[in-house]
Amino acid sequence: MASLNYDRRVTVNVSAQGGVGVSITGLRVAFDIESSLTQTPNKSKLEIYNLAENERASLNTKYTDVSISAGYADNMAVIFLGQLR
């Protein structure tokens, strides 16, 4: 029986508002997304491991928007869109 976890993938895209940004793949990523049916904004806690120091610094200064896509090799979907805080 094949493992259901085979070939899982996650991509984190960060960008300046409406601009060009960085796509982070291949690193260990942990996230926790809190969704609500009310009009309050959804929240996500995102942790990226082994990110280069210069990339980490630019996340705090250059970029404002984030999207998280997750799934399997041939079936990825955006699961969160938001702003970095």
C-alpha positions as CSV (number, residue, x, y, z in Angstrom):
1,M,0.0,0.0,0.0
2,A,1.4,3.4,-1.0
3,S,2.0,6.1,1.6
4,L,-0.5,8.9,1.5
5,N,2.3,11.3,2.4
6,Y,4.4,10.6,-0.7
7,D,5.4,13.6,-2.7
8,R,3.8,16.3,-0.5
9,R,4.8,19.8,-1.4
10,V,4.5,23.3,0.0
11,T,5.4,26.6,-1.6
12,V,5.5,29.9,0.2
13,N,5.4,33.0,-2.0
14,V,6.2,36.4,-0.4
15,S,6.1,39.7,-2.3
16,A,5.8,43.4,-2.0
17,Q,2.3,44.6,-2.4
18,G,1.4,43.8,-6.0
19,G,5.0,43.4,-6.9
20,V,7.7,40.8,-7.6
21,G,8.8,38.6,-4.7
22,V,10.4,35.3,-3.7
23,S,9.2,31.7,-3.9
24,I,10.4,29.5,-1.1
25,T,10.4,25.7,-1.9
26,G,12.4,22.8,-0.7
27,L,12.7,23.9,2.9
28,R,10.9,22.5,5.9
29,V,7.8,24.6,6.5
30,A,5.3,24.4,9.3
31,F,2.0,26.3,9.3
32,D,-1.2,26.5,11.3
33,I,-4.1,28.2,9.6
34,E,-7.1,29.4,11.6
35,S,-10.2,29.9,9.3
36,S,-13.4,31.5,10.3
37,L,-16.8,31.8,8.7
38,T,-17.3,35.2,10.2
39,Q,-16.0,38.4,8.7
40,T,-12.9,38.5,10.8
41,P,-9.6,37.9,8.9
42,N,-8.2,34.4,8.8
43,K,-4.8,33.9,10.5
44,S,-1.8,31.7,9.9
45,K,1.3,31.0,11.9
46,L,4.1,30.2,9.5
47,E,7.6,28.8,10.3
48,I,10.3,28.3,7.7
49,Y,13.4,26.4,8.8
50,N,17.0,26.8,7.6
51,L,16.2,30.0,5.7
52,A,19.3,32.0,4.9
53,E,20.0,35.0,7.1
54,N,19.7,37.6,4.3
55,E,16.4,36.1,3.2
56,R,15.1,36.2,6.7
57,A,16.0,39.8,7.1
58,S,14.3,40.7,3.8
59,L,11.1,39.0,4.9
60,N,10.9,41.5,7.7
61,T,11.6,44.6,5.6
62,K,10.9,44.2,1.9
63,Y,7.8,42.0,1.7
64,T,4.2,42.5,2.8
65,D,2.1,39.8,1.1
66,V,2.3,36.0,1.6
67,S,0.6,33.0,0.0
68,I,0.9,29.4,1.0
69,S,0.3,26.6,-1.5
70,A,0.2,23.0,-0.5
71,G,-0.7,19.6,-1.8
72,Y,0.9,16.8,-3.8
73,A,3.1,17.0,-6.9
74,D,0.3,17.2,-9.4
75,N,-2.4,18.7,-7.2
76,M,-1.3,21.9,-5.5
77,A,-3.7,24.7,-4.3
78,V,-3.4,28.0,-2.6
79,I,-4.5,27.5,1.0
80,F,-3.8,30.9,2.5
81,L,-3.4,34.5,1.2
82,G,-2.5,37.2,3.7
83,Q,-0.1,39.9,4.9
84,L,3.1,39.4,6.9
85,R,3.0,40.8,10.4
